[in-house]
Amino acid sequence: MLDVFLFGSAARGKREPRDVDVLVLFKGKADSRLAHSFERELRAAGVSANVEERAWKELFEPSFRAREAVLSEAVSVVSGKRLCEAFGFTSFALFKYAPSGMGASERVKFQYALFGRRVGKRHAPGMLEAVGGKKLTAAALVVPVQKADEFTAFLTGWRVPFKRAFALFPTSVIEFGDFIG
């Protein structure tokens, strides 16, 4: 066994996930008996868990349905690091949103809630800053994957239509500075 990873809503930082998605990753052939035993132990402890087992090479096969989620969200139970970091990437949730259907006053309130505002000499941060996100365009934002569900709840609460996708950016580009932000 190489490692055990959490992915899904628990790895994205959801406060009370319905269940826990787990990937048991093996260097060679996947051992389904070990993975099923692990799942039984979690369930016996009262944790609703979905445990997948995969060999390392299977992780990259298109037939692995959870591939995108694992590569963008998975956190090692052993090291606490995201799987994408092992490949030199940082994971973000990309949001395309459209605050259509709002009146002018409500749209201004939404903009303040999203981006913050200056009140005298004081800056009141908005949700985007609070989650460590960045504005890319007038209608597109990126948020660290571990804050994706929190930001989704924010947009849903404002009844703002949006689409969300996960994206991996090379960590070297992020560390370089102003590529995102």
C-alpha positions as CSV (number, residue, x, y, z in Angstrom):
1,M,0.0,0.0,0.0
2,L,1.4,3.4,-1.0
3,D,-1.1,5.8,0.8
4,V,-4.7,6.4,1.8
5,F,-6.4,9.6,0.4
6,L,-9.5,11.4,1.3
7,F,-11.4,13.0,-1.6
8,G,-14.8,14.5,-2.3
9,S,-16.6,16.9,0.0
10,A,-14.6,15.9,3.1
11,A,-11.3,16.8,1.3
12,R,-12.9,20.1,0.0
13,G,-13.5,21.2,3.5
14,K,-17.2,20.6,3.8
15,R,-18.1,21.0,7.5
16,E,-20.4,18.1,7.8
17,P,-20.0,15.8,4.8
18,R,-22.7,13.1,4.3
19,D,-20.1,10.5,3.7
20,V,-16.3,10.2,3.4
21,D,-14.7,9.1,0.1
22,V,-11.5,7.2,0.5
23,L,-8.9,6.0,-2.0
24,V,-6.5,3.2,-0.9
25,L,-3.6,3.4,-3.4
26,F,-1.3,0.5,-4.0
27,K,2.1,0.4,-5.7
28,G,1.3,-2.8,-7.5
29,K,-1.9,-4.7,-7.7
30,A,-4.8,-3.3,-5.7
31,D,-5.8,-5.4,-2.7
32,S,-9.6,-5.3,-2.6
33,R,-9.7,-7.4,0.6
34,L,-7.7,-4.8,2.5
35,A,-9.8,-1.9,1.1
36,H,-13.1,-3.6,2.0
37,S,-11.8,-4.4,5.5
38,F,-10.9,-0.7,5.9
39,E,-14.4,0.2,4.8
40,R,-16.0,-2.2,7.2
41,E,-13.9,-0.7,10.1
42,L,-15.0,2.8,9.2
43,R,-18.7,1.8,9.0
44,A,-18.4,0.0,12.4
45,A,-17.0,3.3,13.8
46,G,-20.2,5.1,12.5
47,V,-18.5,6.7,9.5
48,S,-20.4,6.4,6.2
49,A,-17.6,5.7,3.8
50,N,-17.1,4.8,0.2
51,V,-13.7,3.2,-0.2
52,E,-12.1,2.7,-3.6
53,E,-8.9,0.7,-4.2
54,R,-6.6,1.3,-7.1
55,A,-3.1,0.5,-8.3
56,W,-0.9,3.5,-9.0
57,K,-1.1,3.0,-12.8
58,E,-4.9,2.8,-12.7
59,L,-5.1,6.3,-11.2
60,F,-4.5,7.8,-14.6
61,E,-6.8,5.6,-16.7
62,P,-9.9,7.3,-18.2
63,S,-12.0,4.4,-17.0
64,F,-11.4,5.4,-13.4
65,R,-14.5,7.5,-12.8
66,A,-13.2,9.3,-9.7
67,R,-9.9,10.3,-11.5
68,E,-10.7,14.0,-11.8
69,A,-11.8,14.3,-8.2
70,V,-8.9,12.4,-6.9
71,L,-6.3,14.3,-8.8
72,S,-7.8,17.7,-7.9
73,E,-9.1,17.1,-4.3
74,A,-7.3,14.1,-2.7
75,V,-5.5,14.7,0.6
76,S,-3.1,12.1,1.9
77,V,-4.0,10.7,5.3
78,V,-0.3,9.9,5.8
79,S,1.3,13.3,4.9
80,G,-1.6,15.7,4.9
81,K,-0.6,16.9,1.5
82,R,-2.7,17.0,-1.7
83,L,-2.0,14.4,-4.3
84,C,-1.7,17.1,-7.0
85,E,1.2,18.7,-5.0
86,A,3.3,15.5,-5.7
87,F,3.1,16.4,-9.4
88,G,3.9,20.1,-8.8
89,F,0.3,21.4,-9.1
90,T,-2.1,23.5,-6.9
91,S,-5.8,22.7,-7.2
92,F,-8.5,25.4,-7.6
93,A,-12.2,25.5,-8.2
94,L,-13.0,27.7,-11.2
95,F,-16.3,29.5,-10.9
96,K,-18.1,31.1,-13.8
97,Y,-21.0,33.1,-12.4
98,A,-23.7,35.5,-13.6
99,P,-25.6,37.6,-11.1
100,S,-28.5,38.1,-13.5
101,G,-32.0,38.7,-12.4
102,M,-30.9,40.9,-9.5
103,G,-32.1,44.5,-9.2
104,A,-29.5,47.2,-9.1
105,S,-29.5,47.6,-5.3
106,E,-29.2,43.8,-4.7
107,R,-26.4,43.5,-7.3
108,V,-24.4,46.2,-5.5
109,K,-24.9,44.4,-2.2
110,F,-23.8,41.2,-3.8
111,Q,-20.7,42.9,-5.2
112,Y,-19.8,44.2,-1.7
113,A,-20.4,40.7,-0.2
114,L,-18.2,39.1,-2.8
115,F,-15.4,41.6,-3.2
116,G,-15.6,43.6,0.0
117,R,-15.7,47.4,0.3
118,R,-13.9,50.3,1.8
119,V,-15.6,52.0,4.7
120,G,-13.7,55.2,5.5
121,K,-10.1,54.0,6.1
122,R,-11.2,50.5,6.9
123,H,-11.3,47.7,4.4
124,A,-14.2,45.2,5.0
125,P,-13.1,42.0,3.2
126,G,-15.6,40.1,1.0
127,M,-16.1,36.4,0.6
128,L,-13.6,36.1,-2.2
129,E,-10.8,37.4,0.0
130,A,-12.0,35.3,3.0
131,V,-11.6,32.1,1.1
132,G,-8.3,33.1,-0.6
133,G,-9.8,33.3,-4.0
134,K,-8.9,35.6,-6.9
135,K,-10.9,37.3,-9.7
136,L,-9.8,36.3,-13.2
137,T,-12.4,38.2,-15.3
138,A,-15.6,40.0,-14.7
139,A,-17.5,36.7,-14.5
140,A,-14.8,34.1,-13.5
141,L,-13.0,33.4,-10.2
142,V,-10.7,30.8,-8.8
143,V,-11.0,29.5,-5.2
144,P,-8.6,27.0,-3.5
145,V,-10.3,23.6,-3.8
146,Q,-10.5,23.3,0.0
147,K,-12.8,26.3,0.1
148,A,-14.9,25.3,-3.0
149,D,-17.9,24.1,-1.0
150,E,-17.9,27.2,1.2
151,F,-17.9,29.4,-1.9
152,T,-20.6,27.3,-3.6
153,A,-22.8,27.9,-0.5
154,F,-22.2,31.6,-0.7
155,L,-23.3,31.8,-4.4
156,T,-26.2,29.5,-3.7
157,G,-27.3,31.7,-0.8
158,W,-27.3,34.7,-3.1
159,R,-29.2,32.7,-5.7
160,V,-26.5,33.5,-8.3
161,P,-26.3,31.0,-11.2
162,F,-22.9,29.5,-11.6
163,K,-20.8,26.7,-13.0
164,R,-17.9,25.1,-11.2
165,A,-15.0,23.1,-12.5
166,F,-11.7,22.0,-11.0
167,A,-8.4,23.2,-12.4
168,L,-4.8,22.4,-11.7
169,F,-2.3,25.2,-12.0
170,P,1.5,24.5,-11.9
171,T,2.7,25.5,-8.4
172,S,5.7,27.2,-9.9
173,V,3.4,29.6,-11.7
174,I,1.4,30.3,-8.5
175,E,4.6,30.9,-6.6
176,F,5.9,33.2,-9.4
177,G,3.4,35.7,-8.2
178,D,0.8,37.6,-10.3
179,F,-0.4,34.9,-12.6
180,I,-3.5,34.4,-10.4
181,G,-4.5,37.6,-8.7
